[in-house]
Amino acid sequence: MKTRGALAVALVCAVAAIISPTPAAADPPAVTVTGSVDRIRPEDSTLPSGTSQAISAARNEFASAQVVVHAQGAPLAGVSVVQATPFTKPGGATLPSSAVTVYREDYYTVTTPSDGEPGHSNPCSVNCRWPDALIPTVDPIHNQARNAWPADIPAGENRVAWLDVLVPAAQPAGTYTATFEAQQGGNSIGAVTVDLTVVDWTMPTTSSLEGTFALDWHNVCRTWGGNGNDCSNVPGGLWAMYGQIVRMMLDNRISVSGPAAGAPTPANTALFDQHALPYIAGTGPTRLPGAKLSTVLLNRWEDWAMAHWRAKAVAEGFDDRITFYCDEVAQNPATWNNICNTPFTLAQTNWNAGNALPDEPLPSAIIGTWQDMQFARGQNYPISGDPLQTVIPLVTRVHTGPSPDSGELNWWGPYPGQTFFGNQRSLYDGFLAERPGHNRLWLYTSCMTEGCGDAYDGHPRYSGWPSYAIDQQAGEARAMAWQGFNHRASGEYYYEISKRMDTAFTNQYEDGGQGDGTLIYPGKTSRIGGATDTVLESIRLKQIREGREDYEYLMHLSKTGRDAAARSIAGHYTGAEGPYGSPGGLMGAMYDSSRSQQAYDAARALLETQVAGEDPVGPTCNGRTATIVGNTTTILGTPGDDVIVGTAGEDNIYSGAGNDTICGAAGYDTIRPGTGSDWVDGEAGGNAIDYSDSDHGVEVDLAAGTGGADQLRNFDEVFGSVHNDRLLGDDSANFLAGGLGDDVLEGRGGADLIWGRSSEAPAGGQTDNDTIDPGTGNDQVLAREGDDRIEAADGVRDDISCGTGNDTATTDGVDQRDNDCEPLSVPDVPPPPPADPCPTSLDSAGNCTTSVRTSATLRQATAKWKPLACGSSAKRSCLQRRSARLAGQISPESGLAGRSVVIEVQRRTAGRWKDKPSLKASLSPGQRVRLTHRFADGRWRMRLLVPATEKTARAVSAWQYLTTRARR
C-alpha cells in the first residue's frame, strides 16, 4: 500500500506540473497555541500543533498561554498577535479587556550553556537563541503602547506571544473562551482559542511563601549610564525606578529586599514615603490589590542605619517584618567576623539606639546550613542565639544527591560538616522546634545548580535542580515553590534580580549560569518604544510566579486540615532517610524537578478540585455578593443599589445614589455614602466616614452606629458637611471634623482630636459657630474660625486652641489653653468671694502649704518570654506572650508614698493607637512603682500618670514602647 500511495502522489504531481508550470504557493503560516511551561526557540521545528488551549485560574490569580506563529515556507512581514474576542462564558459574562496583557517574547543568545540540560531536550550547539524578555503591547505600569508588534518572521522561524490573564476578584466561576489572532495589516492569517476556567476560589494577594529577592540599586544606576553610584541618568530618579521594580515584582508575587533606594533617614523620608512605603503597607498601585512585601530584608550595608529602620518600622507598623541577614557564612571564623559578626554587632547596637524603644534582639538570618549554624553556636557568635530567626540553606545542601560511589549520575558533595547524602531536611526540625512559629527555614536556589564557575561543565550532577537560569529544562523555575512546600520551608531567598541588567539583552553570563541573578530587563524607549523608560519582566519571572500561585493551593489545603492530600499531590521521594509524600506526586527529590506542561496540568487539576467551591460567591459584604470589587484606590458606585468591597489597601469609596452595602476591607478607607440609606462597614484599618458631599446637615453617632439614615460600623473619623451637623464620637480615640456650619461636636471618651471647621470660605449668610465638648480623655481641640463655645472641664489635660472669632472656653487647671480663647463673659454672675488667704492648700496642722511640681519617668526592665498555657497535643505547643517588667519613678520631693498611680496602656491597631485597660499600682516609700504585666502579641505603649493632689501637680511620663509576638 505504501508503494501504491507514493506512485499515486507522484502521478498527480506530474500532471499538475504539465497543466500549470508556475511555482506552487508557499505553505500558509501555522498559528498554534500551548501552555506556559515550554520554551519555544525561534528555530524549533517541533512545535505545538493545537489551535485551542485550556488554562485555569482562581479569582485574583494569573493564568498564561503562548501563541506560536511559524513562517512555514516564506517570511512573514508585519505580524501582530491580538485578542480578537473577549473572554466570554455561556450566558454572556465576560472578563474586562484590562485583565489581558499580550507580550512578544524577545530572545537572548546563549553562547556558553549554563549546564548540560539543554542538550537533552532542546539541542543547540552554538549561539542558541532562547526566549526570555517580555515586551508588552501596552505596559501595565505606565499604560503606554510599546512596539511589541508588528514583528517580521524569517522563513522557517517562529515568533511567540505570551498571554497573561488576571482573573478579577469578583469574577463568577465558569469557563470563558476568547479568540486570539495573528494578523497582517489587520487581516487574520490564523486564529486560536483559549478556554479559561475560573476556579471557585479566591487566591490571597500577597504570597504565602515568605522571603525576598535582593535588588542592588547600583545595578539600576549602571543600566542607565551611571557608574554604579551616579544615578543622575535614571529616568524619573532612582527612587521612582526602584518603586516601579518593586511594584512589578509584587505583581509576580515576589517580595524585594530593601525595599528602597536608601534607608528611611530624615533626608530620605519624603522619597521613602512616596516610593517604598506604599509597597510595605499594601497601598501601592499594584494589579494585585493590596499586595505588600512579606519581608523587609536588610544586609550589612544597612548596619549603620538600623536605628532609622526601626523607628520607621515601629511608626508604620512593619517592625515584625524586618530581618537582618548574613550572606553565605560557611564555617570559617575569618569569614564570619568579616561578613557577619562585625556588621551584626553594629546593626544590633543601632537597632537599640533609640531611647523611646526597649532593647530587643534584632531578628536575623544566615544564608547557610544547619551545620553552619551549629558551628556558630559552638563559637558563641552573638547572632546565633536569640537574634537568629531564619536559616537559609542552598537547595543543593538541604537535599543532596546520592553518594558518588552509588553509581548514580546526579550527586552533589561532599562539603564540610556533611553527615550523609540525601535529604537532610530533618536536621532543621530541632531549630524550628526551639521557637515554633518564630524560627523559620527558607531555601535558596543558587549558581550551585549550574556549577558556579565561568567554564562550562556539563556534568549530570547539575541537572534537574530548581533553577532560574535561562537555558534550562521545562518547569524548573516553577518547581522551586513546589519543592519549598515538599521540604516544609516557609520562604525563599534569591541573591539578586538585576545583576547584569545593564547588559541583559546581550550578556547575562554570571557564575557559570546564563541569567544567574538577572530576572528583569531594562525597558528603554530606544528598544521598546513609548514615551517613558520602564522595566520588563522575563518568562522566568512569570514561571516563578506560577509556582508561587500553585503554592497557594497547597498551603490552603495544608492549613484547612488537608495537609496529607496536598503532600500526596506535591511530591514523593524515597531515600535512605525515609520516604515522604505519596507515590504519584508531582515532584521527586530536589534534584528531580524538571516537569512537563502535562504533569503540571494534572497536578493543578487535582488541587483545583480540592478547593473549588470553598468561596463560591467571591467577596461578600454583610452576607451579600459584591457587585463592585475594588482594584484601584478610588472606587465608584453606580446610581443603583451596589454591594461594594474595597481593596486590602487604602481606599476612597464614593457610593453614589441607591441603598448601598459597603465594606472597606483592610487598610485606612475614606467612604462617602450617597443619598440613599446605606449599610457601611469600614472594617479593619482605622477608617473615615465622610459626609462632605451631603446637601444637608447630618447627625453621626459613632457609638450608636448611625449617620442619618445610614448604618455605620468600624469608623474612627468623621467629616461633616458644609451645613449644620451634629457629630458624636464613641469611647475610643476619634477625629471629628465639623466643616462649615454651626456644628455640635462631642468627642465622648478616648483621646480625641476635634476640628471645628475645614478651610472652605463661608457662603453668603453662612456662619461657623460651633459647640464643642471633647468629653473625657486627653483631647485636642482646634476650634478655628467662628464664635465657638468649648466645654472641656473634665479633670484631665486637654489642649485647646480657640482660633479666630469671639470664643469661650470652660476649662480646668490641668488644661493647656491658648491665648486666643476670649474670657468668659459673666454679666449676671455675683462678684467672686474674697480671695482665699491660702491659695494652695492647708496641711494637717492648718498651715498654708505650696504645691510641689512633680516629675515622673517609666522604663522597662529586660522583658522575657514566659509560657501562659500549653496544649495537650502531641506537639505540646505552648502559647507564649511577652512578660514586661515596668519600673516607674516619681520625684522624691513629691511625698506621694502609698498613693495610687495609673499606667496608661495603648495598643497599635489598624494604624492607630487605641486605649486599653490601664494598670494600677501604689508608690513605694521611695516614690517608685514596679509591676509585671503580660501582653498579647502586638505593638504597645505605656506611660505613667500621677494624679494631681492638694499638694502636687499632675505628672505624666514619656511613652515607652513594646513590641510582642505570640509564639507557638
Summary of the structure (lengths in Angstrom):
residues: 968
radius of gyration: 33.5
end to end distance: 75.1
largest distance: 138.3
contacts: 3350
relative contact order: 0.07
helix: 21%
strand: 31%
